[in-house]
Amino acid sequence: MKKNRTLGFIFAALAILLSNVMCAVVGYNYSSMLWGIQYAGYSAPANTAFLLAIPYAVGIVICAVVSHICFRKAKTFANG
């Protein structure tokens, strides 16, 4: 089905977009934490900024799984 294939492409693009946004957000927060530790007296280590990657990683995995399922269904409908 063309609909399943289109949905597969949409979710694959969304997974790629989420990975780029994740890198930007985590990088910004990491540098903000480094600044805060040095100048504002933050007590948490800068590595805590990487905890923000967890929800993005979950979203990326979900989008990749949905995309894979859509592509498999499209292939099944095309063959059978």
Phi and psi restraints in degrees (value plus and minus 20) as a CYANA .aco file:
   2 LYS   PHI     -89.0   -49.0
   2 LYS   PSI     -51.7   -11.7
   3 LYS   PHI     -84.3   -44.3
   3 LYS   PSI     -63.6   -23.6
   4 ASN   PHI     -84.7   -44.7
   4 ASN   PSI     -59.0   -19.0
   5 ARG   PHI     -86.7   -46.7
   5 ARG   PSI     -60.1   -20.1
   6 THR   PHI     -84.8   -44.8
   6 THR   PSI     -63.4   -23.4
   7 LEU   PHI     -82.5   -42.5
   7 LEU   PSI     -56.0   -16.0
   8 GLY   PHI     -81.9   -41.9
   8 GLY   PSI     -63.2   -23.2
   9 PHE   PHI     -86.5   -46.5
   9 PHE   PSI     -58.4   -18.4
  10 ILE   PHI     -83.8   -43.8
  10 ILE   PSI     -66.0   -26.0
  11 PHE   PHI     -90.2   -50.2
  11 PHE   PSI     -51.9   -11.9
  12 ALA   PHI     -86.8   -46.8
  12 ALA   PSI     -62.3   -22.3
  13 ALA   PHI     -85.5   -45.5
  13 ALA   PSI     -57.7   -17.7
  14 LEU   PHI     -85.3   -45.3
  14 LEU   PSI     -57.8   -17.8
  15 ALA   PHI     -84.3   -44.3
  15 ALA   PSI     -61.3   -21.3
  16 ILE   PHI     -86.7   -46.7
  16 ILE   PSI     -62.1   -22.1
  17 LEU   PHI     -83.0   -43.0
  17 LEU   PSI     -62.6   -22.6
  18 LEU   PHI     -82.8   -42.8
  18 LEU   PSI     -56.8   -16.8
  19 SER   PHI     -86.8   -46.8
  19 SER   PSI     -57.7   -17.7
  20 ASN   PHI     -88.4   -48.4
  20 ASN   PSI     -62.1   -22.1
  21 VAL   PHI     -84.7   -44.7
  21 VAL   PSI     -59.9   -19.9
  22 MET   PHI     -79.0   -39.0
  22 MET   PSI     -65.7   -25.7
  23 CYS   PHI     -81.8   -41.8
  23 CYS   PSI     -61.6   -21.6
  24 ALA   PHI     -86.7   -46.7
  24 ALA   PSI     -64.7   -24.7
  25 VAL   PHI     -87.2   -47.2
  25 VAL   PSI     -65.9   -25.9
  26 VAL   PHI     -86.3   -46.3
  26 VAL   PSI     -60.4   -20.4
  27 GLY   PHI     -83.2   -43.2
  27 GLY   PSI     -62.5   -22.5
  28 TYR   PHI     -84.7   -44.7
  28 TYR   PSI     -65.8   -25.8
  29 ASN   PHI     -87.8   -47.8
  29 ASN   PSI     -52.4   -12.4
  30 TYR   PHI     -85.6   -45.6
  30 TYR   PSI     -64.7   -24.7
  31 SER   PHI     -88.4   -48.4
  31 SER   PSI     -54.6   -14.6
  32 SER   PHI     -84.2   -44.2
  32 SER   PSI     -60.3   -20.3
  33 MET   PHI     -85.9   -45.9
  33 MET   PSI     -60.3   -20.3
  34 LEU   PHI     -81.4   -41.4
  34 LEU   PSI     -62.5   -22.5
  35 TRP   PHI     -83.2   -43.2
  35 TRP   PSI     -65.1   -25.1
  36 GLY   PHI     -83.4   -43.4
  36 GLY   PSI     -57.2   -17.2
  37 ILE   PHI     -86.1   -46.1
  37 ILE   PSI     -60.8   -20.8
  38 GLN   PHI     -97.3   -57.3
  38 GLN   PSI     -60.2   -20.2
  39 TYR   PHI    -133.4   -93.4
  39 TYR   PSI     -48.8    -8.8
  40 ALA   PHI    -125.6   -85.6
  40 ALA   PSI     -23.2    16.8
  41 GLY   PHI      59.3    99.3
  41 GLY   PSI       9.4    49.4
  42 TYR   PHI     -82.6   -42.6
  42 TYR   PSI     124.1   164.1
  43 SER   PHI    -121.1   -81.1
  43 SER   PSI     -35.6     4.4
  44 ALA   PHI     -99.3   -59.3
  44 ALA   PSI     127.6   167.6
  45 PRO   PHI     -91.7   -51.7
  45 PRO   PSI     136.7   176.7
  46 ALA   PHI     -85.1   -45.1
  46 ALA   PSI     -43.1    -3.1
  47 ASN   PHI     -84.8   -44.8
  47 ASN   PSI     -35.5     4.5
  48 THR   PHI     -85.9   -45.9
  48 THR   PSI     -39.3     0.7
  49 ALA   PHI     -84.0   -44.0
  49 ALA   PSI     -45.6    -5.6
  50 PHE   PHI     -92.9   -52.9
  50 PHE   PSI     -33.7     6.3
  51 LEU   PHI     -86.5   -46.5
  51 LEU   PSI     -43.0    -3.0
  52 LEU   PHI     -89.0   -49.0
  52 LEU   PSI     -35.8     4.2
  53 ALA   PHI     -94.3   -54.3
  53 ALA   PSI     -40.1    -0.1
  54 ILE   PHI     -82.0   -42.0
  54 ILE   PSI     -71.7   -31.7
  55 PRO   PHI     -84.5   -44.5
  55 PRO   PSI     -54.4   -14.4
  56 TYR   PHI     -85.9   -45.9
  56 TYR   PSI     -62.0   -22.0
  57 ALA   PHI     -82.9   -42.9
  57 ALA   PSI     -58.9   -18.9
  58 VAL   PHI     -83.3   -43.3
  58 VAL   PSI     -64.2   -24.2
  59 GLY   PHI     -83.2   -43.2
  59 GLY   PSI     -59.1   -19.1
  60 ILE   PHI     -84.8   -44.8
  60 ILE   PSI     -63.5   -23.5
  61 VAL   PHI     -84.3   -44.3
  61 VAL   PSI     -62.8   -22.8
  62 ILE   PHI     -82.1   -42.1
  62 ILE   PSI     -65.1   -25.1
  63 CYS   PHI     -83.2   -43.2
  63 CYS   PSI     -59.8   -19.8
  64 ALA   PHI     -86.1   -46.1
  64 ALA   PSI     -59.9   -19.9
  65 VAL   PHI     -86.4   -46.4
  65 VAL   PSI     -64.8   -24.8
  66 VAL   PHI     -82.7   -42.7
  66 VAL   PSI     -61.1   -21.1
  67 SER   PHI     -81.8   -41.8
  67 SER   PSI     -63.9   -23.9
  68 HIS   PHI     -82.7   -42.7
  68 HIS   PSI     -62.8   -22.8
  69 ILE   PHI     -82.9   -42.9
  69 ILE   PSI     -63.3   -23.3
  70 CYS   PHI     -83.4   -43.4
  70 CYS   PSI     -62.2   -22.2
  71 PHE   PHI     -85.5   -45.5
  71 PHE   PSI     -58.3   -18.3
  72 ARG   PHI     -85.8   -45.8
  72 ARG   PSI     -60.9   -20.9
  73 LYS   PHI     -86.1   -46.1
  73 LYS   PSI     -58.7   -18.7
  74 ALA   PHI     -84.4   -44.4
  74 ALA   PSI     -58.4   -18.4
  75 LYS   PHI     -89.0   -49.0
  75 LYS   PSI     -57.9   -17.9
  76 THR   PHI     -85.1   -45.1
  76 THR   PSI     -63.4   -23.4
  77 PHE   PHI     -87.5   -47.5
  77 PHE   PSI     -53.6   -13.6
  78 ALA   PHI     -90.2   -50.2
  78 ALA   PSI     -55.2   -15.2
  79 ASN   PHI    -105.4   -65.4
  79 ASN   PSI     -40.8    -0.8
